[in-house]
């Protein structure tokens, strides 16, 4: 058996019926092996809180030499 080092499959080349069948098989493999979705920590997408913020009026002010 050949080991494939490919992260993604091109599903667009398959007909619609084959894509549905492949997705069903994929779901059954996830259930069989007990794979859980990756969960990011709570609050991961929350904005950062900062104590102070100073607005820069123009981009040129940042890059002045």
C-alpha positions, 0 to 999 in steps of 0.5 A: 500500500502506498502512503500518500502525503497529501493534505487536501483532496480535489472534490471538484473533479468528482460528480455530485453523487460521488462527492456525497458518497465520499462525505458520508464515508468520511463522516463514518470514519470520524465516528469509527475513530472517535475523532472530535472537532478541534475546539479553540479556547473560549474567548479566542475571537474576542477583541483584546482589551488595551489600557491605552490607545493613541491614534495616528493621524496619517500613515506617513507619520509612522514612516517619517525618516 
